[in-house]
Each structure stands twice: as C-alpha cells, then as structure tokens.
Amino acid sequence: MPKRKRSWINFDKTIAGVNVTERGPQSFSKGFKIGPFRFTINGRKSGIRASIGVPGTGISKRNIKLKDF
C-alpha cells in the first residue's frame, strides 16, 4: 500500500458544525444538552457515531455506533 502524501501545513477548523481540513469537508457534528447530559452526534463517510457525557466531570461514553455506511 503506497504511503499517503502529507502536507507540511495542517488546516483543521470547525465552521457551523462542519469539520473542514486541507482536503475539504470531513464530517458534520451537532451537540445538544438535555438535563445534566451532553449528547453529540457526528456524521461522516464511514457512518454516524454519537457520544454522551456529563459536562465538567470528564465522564463520557464515546464512539457509540448508530449507523455504518
């Protein structure tokens, strides 16, 4: 497998929930809070994943598979 060409300068910015890198848009994320819990949904080419956490405590469950593409 050939090695992927990497750029010298990395660009990674989230604009209105869309993660944009030097290779273009990569994923879309949306977070919302219900009671003491914070829910985040992230969609990209590989599928849709979610995370649940309690803000300010460091307690969270990440990479919950919702749908694979």
N, C-alpha and C positions, 0 to 999 in steps of 0.2 A: 504494500500500500504506500503510495507516494506521500511524502510529508506535505502538509498544508502550508502554503506560503503565509507568513505572518507579517503584519505591518509594523513599522518602527514606532508609530504613534497610535495609541489606542483611544478610541472615542466611545463612550458609553453614557447615554443620557436618557432619562425617562421624561417624556413630554406628554402630558394629558393621559397618562396610563399606558403609553406605548413606549417600549424599550427600543431605542434606536442606537445602533453601533455603526462602525465604519463600513459594515457590509449591508446596512439597511435595517428596516424594522425587524425585530426578532420576536417580540412577544407582547401580549396585552395583559395588563393586570388591573384588578379592581378590588378595593378593600372597603369593608364597612364594619361598623361596631354595633353589636346587639347586646345590651346589658353590659356585663363585665368582660365579654369576649370580643375578640377582633378576628374577623374572617377575611381571608384574602383568596381570590381566585385568579389563576394565571393560565392563559391560553397561548399555545404556540404550535408549531408544526407537529411535534411529537404527541400532543394531546392536551388535556385540560387537567390541571392539578390545583389543589387547594391547601390552605393551612389554617389552623385555629390556634389562637394564643390569648394569653392574659397580659395586656399591656403593663409594662413596668416591673414585671416579675421575672421575665426570662423563661417562663413556662410556655411551651408551644409544641404542637404536633405539625410537622411539615411534610410535604410531598404526599398528600393523600390523593390517590388516583381517582379521578372522576370519569374520564373517558380517554381512551387511547385512539390515535388515528393511524 
